[in-house]
Amino acid sequence: MSALPAIVVTTGEPAGIGPDICLALALQSCECRLAFAGDPQVLRERADCLGLTLDFRIVGADGPVPHQPGLLQILPHTVMHPVVPGQLDSANARYVLDMLDTAIRGCLSGDYQAMVTAPLQKSVIADTGMTFSGHTEYLAQKTGAATPVMLLVAGTLRVALATTHIPLAAVPSAINAQDLVSTLKALDSGLKSRFHLPKPRILVLGLNPHAGESGHLGREEIEIIGPAIQAARDVGVDARGPLPADTAFTPNALKDGDAVLAMFHDQGLPVLKFAGFGRGVNVTLGLPIIRTSVDHGTALDLAGTGRADAGSLRAALDLALECLT
């Protein structure tokens, strides 16, 4: 039993549904050793609010024991201010980051084989004056990863992003050939190592409508994206495109690819979330550790109501375990 992998789950924004879905996950069975980073009091109060009965235990020096349904093993952290479901409080921003730091250290040290993250509220952290654009960038900084890649997975559909959480107006200037080649190489490597695809085929979207229409609707495809695709192909990456985004997600087009690289957040993710919202998984490739997450936000209006769906968190745990095989 000690050979079971150890997974650490961060419980996310305490005022959101992170605690709710973590409690729901702890009630399920899984073949691993499962630890939850969070405040024991917050988790107990949320369990009482939801009418759930669990066995709360602090993780010992030897790490978590094999998980059993109803067992919630806690890596304890303490909120700075009392938590009210649905009410954000920037006083607890440091608490959220401390949980992430614990999970990162545990994975880097080998105590945990993967980390799974419940959603956090970026605005709460930003309101404290700290620069924070999301899990992906924070994890890259803390692990020293040069090229993190945000990949969303829903079934067989995989969509990666060339740019992540930046304003739409900043996207064109953020796209350059060097970064695209690095992203394509990291995506190719991650698809091989995490998804066990020996020869991944990557469909690369254009930035402009109709992929620029031969330069009449924009020249990024001709001057940046096309040359980057060729440079990636020259080093063995099977990248294809640039393709018009409005037809790249049709069934016939997707037959020729194992993943799609979108140029910006809302170019690729609406399609993926339409296809599998609530069951999708966010995977960060390019890190020295395995990290998966939910495909949704904190859903403050659902916190403490019993209506939060833990399906995406369960899918994130399952995918983390698959990546270990």
VEXZA-291798 format. One record per atom (N, C-alpha, C, CB): x, y, z; residue in one letter. Coordinates in steps of 0.2 Angstrom, whole numbers, plus 5000, padded with zeros to 4 digits. Glycine has a CB too. Layout:
BEGIN
XYZa
...
end
This chain:
BEGIN
500449945000m
500050005000m
500450065000m
499550005006m
501050065003s
501450125003s
501750144996s
502050115008s
501650104991a
501950114985a
501450164981a
502050054981a
500850174984l
500350214981l
500650284980l
499650214985l
500450324975p
500750394974p
500350434979p
500650414967p
500750484981a
500450534985a
500350604981a
501050554991a
499750624982i
499450684978i
499250734983i
498850664974i
499450804982v
499250854987v
498750894983v
499950894989v
498250914986v
497750954983v
497651024987v
497050924984v
497751074984t
497651144987t
496951164987t
498051204984t
496651184992t
495951194993t
495651264990t
495751195000t
496151304988g
495951364984g
495651424988g
495451344979g
495351464985e
495051524988e
494551504993e
494651574983e
494651515000p
494251495005p
493551515005p
494551505012p
493351575002a
492651595001a
492351564996a
492651675001a
492651534991g
492351504985g
492151434986g
492851514979g
492051394981i
491851324981i
492451274982i
491451304975i
493051304982g
493651254983g
493551214989g
494251294984g
493451234995p
493251195001p
492751144999p
493151225007p
492151164996d
491651124995d
491851064991d
491051164992d
492151074985i
492351024980i
492850974983i
492551044974i
493351004987c
493850964990c
493450914995c
494351004994c
492950934999l
492650895004l
492250835000l
492150935008l
491950854994a
491650804990a
492150754987a
491250844984a
492750774985l
493250734983l
493450684988l
493850774980l
493550704994a
493750665000a
493250615001a
493850705006a
492650625000l
492150565001l
492150514996l
491450605001l
492550524990q
492550474985q
493150424986q
492650504978q
493150374982s
493750324983s
494250344978s
493550254982s
494850334979c
495450344974c
496050294976c
495650414973c
496350274971e
496950234973e
497550274973e
497050184967e
497650314979c
498250354980c
498250374988c
498250414976c
498750414989r
498750444996r
498650514995r
499450434999r
498150544998l
497850604996l
497950655002l
497150604994l
498250715001a
498250765006a
497950825004a
499050775009a
497650865008f
497350925006f
497650985010f
496550925008f
497951035007a
498251095010a
497651145011a
498751125006a
497551165018g
497051205019g
496951215027g
496351185017g
496551255029d
496351275036d
495851225039d
496151345037d
496051185044p
495651135046p
494951165049p
495951095052p
495051225052q
494351255054q
493951275049q
494551315059q
494151295043v
493751315038v
493451255035v
494251355032v
493851205034l
493551145031l
493051105035l
494151095030l
493151115042r
492651085046r
492051125046r
492951075054r
492051195046e
491451235046e
491151225040e
491651305047e
491451215034r
491151205028r
490751135027r
491651215022r
491051085030a
490751025031a
490151025035a
491250975034a
490151065040d
489551065044d
489051105041d
489751105051d
489251155037c
488751195033c
488451155028c
489051255029c
488751105025l
488551065020l
488250995022l
489051045015l
488250985029g
487950925032g
488350865030g
487250915029g
489050875029l
489450815028l
489850795034l
489950835022l
489950725034t
490350695040t
490950665037t
489850645043t
491550695039l
492150665037l
492650655043l
492450715032l
493150615042d
493650605047d
494250645045d
493850525047d
494350705049f
494850755048f
495450725052f
494650825050f
496050725048r
496650705051r
497250755049r
496850635050r
497650765053i
498250805051i
498750755048i
498550845057i
499050775042v
499550735039v
500150725044v
499750755032v
500350665045g
500950655050g
501650655046g
500950585053g
502150645050a
502850655047a
502950605041a
503350645053a
502650555041d
502750505036d
502350515030d
502650435039d
501950575030g
501550585024g
500850555025g
501850565018g
500450565020p
499750535020p
499750465020p
499350575015p
499250435023v
499150365022v
498650355016v
498750335029v
498550285014p
498150275008p
497450305010p
498050205007p
497150335004h
496550365005h
495950315006h
496350414999h
495450335010q
494850295011q
494250345010q
494750255017q
493750335007p
493150375007p
492950405013p
492550345003p
492950475014g
492750505020g
493350525024g
492350455024g
493950505022l
494550525026l
494750595022l
495050475025l
494850645026l
495150705024l
495850725028l
494650765024l
496350705024q
497050725028q
497250795026q
497550665025q
497450825031i
497550905030i
498250915031i
497150935035i
498550955027l
499250995028l
498951065030l
499650995021l
499051075037p
498751135040p
499051205038p
498651125047p
498551245036h
498751315036h
498151355039h
498751335028h
498351415041t
497851455044t
497651525041t
498151475051t
496951535040v
496751595037v
496951655041v
496051595035v
497051715038m
497151775042m
496551805045m
497551825038m
495951795042h
495351825044h
494751775043h
495151885039h
494251775047p
493751725047p
493451725040p
493151735052p
493251665038v
492951655031v
492151655031v
493251595028v
491851695027v
491151685025v
491051665018v
490851755027v
490751605017p
490651585010p
490351635006p
490151525010p
490651645000g
490451694995g
490651764996g
489651694996g
491051785002q
491251845003q
492051845003q
491051875010q
492351884998l
493051884997l
493351925002l
493251904990l
493951915004d
494351955009d
495051945007d
494251925016d
495352005005s
496052005003s
496551995009s
496252075000s
496251995015a
496751975020a
496951905020a
496351985027a
496551865016n
496751785016n
497151775009n
496151745016n
497351825006a
497751815000a
498351775001a
497951874996a
498751795006r
499351755008r
499251685010r
499751795014r
498751675013y
498551605015y
498451555008y
497851605018y
498151585003v
498051554997v
498751534994v
497651594992v
499151584994l
499851574991l
500251524995l
500251644990l
500251525001d
500551485006d
500451415004d
500451505013d
499751395003m
499551325001m
499951304995m
498851325000m
499951354990l
500251334984l
501051324985l
500251394979l
501351364989d
502051354990d
502151284994d
502251414995d
501751264998t
501851205002t
501751144997t
501251195007t
501251144992a
501151094987a
501751094982a
500551104983a
502051154980i
502651154976i
503251124979i
502751224974i
503351144985r
503951114989r
503851044990r
504051154996r
503251014991g
503150944992g
503250904986g
502450934995g
503150934980c
503250904974c
503950904972c
502750934968c
504250964973l
504950964971l
505450924975l
505251034972l
505250914981s
505650864986s
505450794985s
505450884993s
504950774981g
504750704980g
504350674985g
505450664980g
504150724990d
503650694995d
502950684992d
503550745001d
502750724986y
502150714983y
502350704975y
501650774984y
501950664972q
502150654965q
501750694960q
501950574963q
501250734963a
500850774959a
500450824963a
500350744954a
500250884960m
499850924964m
499250944960m
500250994966m
498650954963v
498050964960v
497751034964v
497450904961v
497551074960t
497351144963t
496551154962t
497751194960t
496251174967a
495651204967a
495651274965a
495251194974a
495151304963p
495151374960p
495351424965p
494551394956p
495651474963l
495851534967l
495551594964l
496551544969l
495551654967q
495251714965q
495851764964q
494751744970q
496051774957k
496651814956k
496551884958k
496751814948k
495951914958s
495851984960s
495951994967s
495152004959s
495851944972v
495951954979v
496751964980v
495751884983v
497151924976i
497851924977i
498151994974i
498251864974i
497852014968a
498052074965a
497852134970a
497752084958a
497352134973d
497052184978d
497552204983d
496452174980d
498052154985t
498552164990t
499152204987t
498752094993t
499152204981g
499752244978g
500252194975g
500052284983g
500152124976m
500552074973m
500452064966m
500552014977m
500952054962t
500852044955t
500751974954t
501552064951t
500151954951f
499951884951f
499451884945f
499651864957f
499651844940s
499151834934s
498851764934s
499551844928s
499051714938g
498751654938g
499151594941g
498451634931g
498851534942h
499251484944h
499851464939h
498751424944h
499751464932t
500251444928t
500851484928t
499951454920t
500851554929e
501451594929e
501751584936e
501251664928e
501351584941y
501651574948y
502051514949y
501051574953y
501751454946l
502051394946l
502751394943l
501651334944l
502751424937a
503351424933a
503851464937a
503151464926a
503651524940q
504151564943q
504451524949q
503851624946q
504051484953k
504251454959k
504651394957k
503651434963k
504551364951t
504951304949t
505551314945t
504451254946t
505551374942g
506151394938g
505951364931g
506751364940g
505351364929a
505151334922a
505251394917a
504451304922a
505551384912a
505651434907a
505051444902a
506251424903a
504751394901t
504151394896t
503551354898t
504351374889t
503151384903p
502551344905p
502051354900p
502251374912p
501651294899v
501151294894v
500451274897v
501351244888v
499951314896m
499351304899m
498951264894m
498951374900m
498751204896l
498351154892l
497751134895l
498851094890l
497151144892l
496551124894l
496351054890l
495951174893l
496051014894v
495950944891v
495150924893v
496350894894v
494850904888a
494150884889a
494050824885a
493550934887a
494150764888g
494050704884g
494650694879g
493450694879g
494550694873t
495150684868t
495350754865t
494950644862t
494950804867l
495150874865l
495650904869l
494450914864l
496150934866r
496650964870r
496851034867r
497350924871r
496751084871v
496951154868v
497451184873v
496251194868v
497951204870a
498551244873a
498451314871a
499251214872a
498851364875l
498751434874l
499451464873l
498451464880l
499551504868a
500151534866a
500251594871a
500251564859a
499751624873t
499751684878t
499151664883t
499551754875t
499251684889t
498751664894t
498351724896t
499051634900t
498451744903h
497951794906h
498251864905h
497851784913h
498151884898i
498351954897i
497751994893i
498951964893i
497652054893p
497152084889p
497152074882p
497152164891p
496652074879l
496552054872l
496952104868l
495852054869l
496952164870a
497352224866a
498152204866a
497252284869a
498352164871a
499052154872a
499252094868a
499252144879a
498852054865v
498951994862v
499451994856v
498351954860v
499252034851p
499752044845p
500452054847p
499452094841p
500552104851s
501252114853s
501652064857s
501352184857s
501252024860a
501551964865a
501651904860a
501051944870a
501451904854i
501651844850i
502251854846i
501051824845i
502751814847n
503351824843n
503651754841n
503951864847n
504051744836a
504251684833a
504651644839a
504651684827a
505051674842q
505451634847q
505051604852q
505951684850q
504551644855d
504151614860d
503651564858d
503751674864d
503451564852l
503051514849l
503451454848l
502751544842l
504051454845v
504451394845v
504551364851v
505151414841v
504651404856s
504751374863s
504151344866s
505051424868s
503551374865t
502951344867t
502851274863t
502351394866t
502951274857l
502751214853l
503251164855l
502951234845l
503851174856k
504351124859k
504151094866k
505051154859k
503951144870a
503651124877a
503051084876a
503551184881a
502551104872l
501951064871l
502050994868l
501451104866l
502550994863d
502750924860d
503050884866d
503250934855d
503450904870s
503750864875s
503250844880s
504350904878s
502850894882g
502350874887g
501850824885g
501950934889g
501650824878l
501150774876l
501450704875l
500950794869l
502150704874k
502450644874k
502550614881k
503150654871k
502750654886s
502950634893s
502350624897s
503450684896s
501850674897r
501250664901r
500650624898r
501050734903r
500650634891f
500050594888f
500250534884f
499650644884f
500950524884h
501150464881h
500950454874h
500850404885h
501050514870l
500950514863l
501650514860l
500450584861l
501750464856p
502450464853p
502650514848p
502550394851p
502150534844k
502250584839k
501650634838k
502350544832k
501650674843p
501050724844p
500950764837p
501150764850p
500350774835r
500250824830r
499850884833r
499750784824r
500150944831i
499951004834i
499651044829i
500551034838i
499051064830l
498651114825l
498751184828l
497951094824l
499051224824v
499251294826v
498751344823v
499951314825v
498351384827l
497851424825l
498251494823l
497351444830l
497951524818g
498151594816g
497851644821g
497951614809g
498151704821l
497851754826l
497251794823l
498451804827l
497251804816n
496751844813n
496151804810n
497051884808n
495651834808p
495051794805p
495351764799p
494451844803p
495151704797h
495351664791h
496151654791h
495051704785h
496451654797a
497151654797a
497451704793a
497351584795a
497151764793g
497451824789g
497251834782g
498251814790g
496951784779e
496751794772e
497251814768e
496151834772e
497851774768s
498451784764s
498751864765s
498251774756s
498651884771g
498951954772g
498452004772g
499451964768g
497851994769h
497352044768h
496952064775h
496852024763h
496952014780l
496652024786l
497152024792l
496151974788l
497852034790g
498352034795g
498951994793g
498052014802g
499552014795r
500151984793r
500551944798r
500652034790r
500251934804e
500551894809e
500651824807e
500151894815e
500151794803e
500251724801e
500851724796e
499651704797e
500951774792i
501451764787i
502151784790i
501351814781i
502151834794e
502851854797e
503051824803e
502751934798e
502551794807i
502751774814i
502551694814i
502451814819i
501951684814i
501651614816i
501951564811i
500951614816i
501851574804g
502051524799g
502851514800g
501951554792g
503251564800p
503951544801p
504151514808p
504351614801p
503751524813a
503851484819a
503651414819a
503451514825a
503151404815i
502951334814i
503451294810i
502251324810i
503751324805q
504251294801q
504851284805q
504451334795q
505051334809a
505651324814a
505551264819a
505751384818a
504951254821a
504751204825a
504851134822a
504051204829a
504551134816r
504551074811r
505351054810r
504251084805r
505751104809d
506451094808d
506851054813d
506851154806d
506551054820v
506851024825v
506450964827v
506951074831v
505950944823g
505650884824g
504950884827g
505950844829g
504650944828v
503950954831v
503450954825v
503951024835v
502950904825d
502450904820d
501950954821d
502150834820d
502151014819a
501651074820a
501351094813a
502051134823a
500751104813r
500351114807r
499951174807r
499851054805r
499951214801g
499551284801g
499951334798g
499351304808g
499751394799p
499251424804p
498551404801p
499351494805p
498051384805l
497451374803l
496951424805l
497251304805l
496351434801p
495851474803p
495551444809p
495351484797p
495451494814a
495151464821a
494451444820a
495251514826a
494051474815d
493351464815d
493151394812d
493051514811d
493651364809t
493551294806t
494051244809t
493651294798t
494551264813a
494951214816a
494651164820a
495551254819a
494151184823f
493851134828f
493251094826f
493551174834f
493151094819t
492751044816t
492950974817t
492551064809t
492550924817p
492750854818p
493250834813p
492150804817p
493150854806n
493650834801n
494350864802n
493450854794n
494350924804a
495050954806a
495350924812a
494951034807a
494950914817l
495250884823l
495550814822l
494750884828l
495350774817k
495550714815k
496350714814k
495250684810k
496550774812d
497350774810d
497750804816d
497350824804d
497450814822g
497850834827g
497750804834g
497750914828g
498250804838d
498150784845d
498150834850d
498850744847d
498250894848a
498150954852a
498151014847a
498750964857a
497751074850v
497751134846v
498151184850v
496951154845v
498551224847l
498851284850l
498451344848l
499551284848l
498051374853a
497751444851a
498151504853a
497051444855a
498051554850m
498451614851m
498351654857m
498451654845m
497651644859f
497451684865f
496951644869f
497251754863f
496851664875h
496351634880h
495651614877h
496351674886h
495351674874d
494651664872d
494551644865d
494251724873d
495151624862q
495151594855q
494951524856q
495751614851q
495351484860g
495251414861g
494851384866g
495951384861g
494851424872l
494451394878l
493751394878l
494751434884l
493351444874p
492651434874p
492451374871p
492351494870p
492851344865v
492651284862v
492751224867v
493051274856v
493351224870l
493451174875l
492951164880l
494151174878l
492751224883k
492251224889k
491551214887k
492351294892k
491451224880f
490751204878f
490751134877f
490651244871f
491351104875a
491351034874a
491350994880a
491951014870a
491651014886g
491650974892g
491651014898g
492250934891g
491351074899f
491351114905f
491151064911f
490951174904f
491451074916g
491351034922g
491650974923g
490651024923g
491950954917r
492350884917r
493050904914r
491950834913r
493150964912g
493850974909g
494350984914g
493751044905g
494950984912v
495550984916v
496051034914v
495850914918v
496351074918n
496851124916n
497551084918n
496851194920n
498051084913v
498651044915v
499151094913v
498750984911v
499651104918t
500251144916t
500851104914t
500451194922t
500951114907l
501551074904l
502151124905l
501451054897l
502751094904g
503351134905g
503651134911g
503251194901g
503351114917l
503551114923l
503951054925l
502951124928l
504351054930p
504750994933p
504250944937p
505351014936p
503650974938i
503150934942i
502550924938i
503050964949i
502150874941i
501450874938i
500950914941i
501250794938i
500550954937r
500050994940r
499450994936r
500351064941r
498850984939t
498250984936t
497751024940t
497950914934t
497251044937s
496751094940s
496051084937s
497051164940s
495651124940v
494951124938v
494851164931v
494451144943v
494351164928d
494251204922d
493751264923d
493951164916d
493651284930h
493151334932h
493451374937h
492551304934h
493051434939g
493251474944g
492951464951g
493051544942g
492951514955t
492851504962t
492051504963t
493151564966t
491651524959a
490951514959a
490651534966a
490751444958a
490851594968l
490651624975l
489951614976l
490851694975l
489451614972d
488751614973d
488551544975d
488351634967d
488951494973l
488851424975l
489151404982l
489051374969l
489651434984a
489951414990a
489551404996a
490551464992a
489551344999g
489151335005g
488451315004g
489251385010g
488251304997t
487551294995t
487451224994t
487351334989t
487951184993g
487851114992g
487751094984g
487251084995g
487751154980r
487651144973r
488251144969r
487151204971r
488851144972a
489451144968a
489651074965a
490051174972a
489851074959d
489951004956d
490750994956d
489751004949d
490950934959a
491650924960a
491850884954a
491750884966a
491550874949g
491750834943g
492350854940g
491250834938g
492550914939s
493150934936s
493750924941s
493151014935s
493650934947l
494150914952l
494350844952l
494050944959l
493850804952r
493950734951r
494350714945r
493250694952r
494150744939a
494450734933a
495150754933a
494050774927a
495350804937a
495950834938a
496450784941a
496050904941a
496150754947l
496450704951l
496650644946l
496050684957l
496150624943d
496150564938d
496750574933d
495550544935d
496750634930l
497250644925l
497950644928l
497050704921l
497950674934a
498650674937a
498950604938a
498550714944a
498450564940l
498650494941l
498850454935l
498150454945l
498450474929e
498650444923e
499350474920e
498150464918e
499450534922c
500150564920c
500750524923c
500150634921c
500550494929l
501150464933l
501250394930l
500950454940l
500750364926t
500850294924t
501350294918t
500150264921t
end
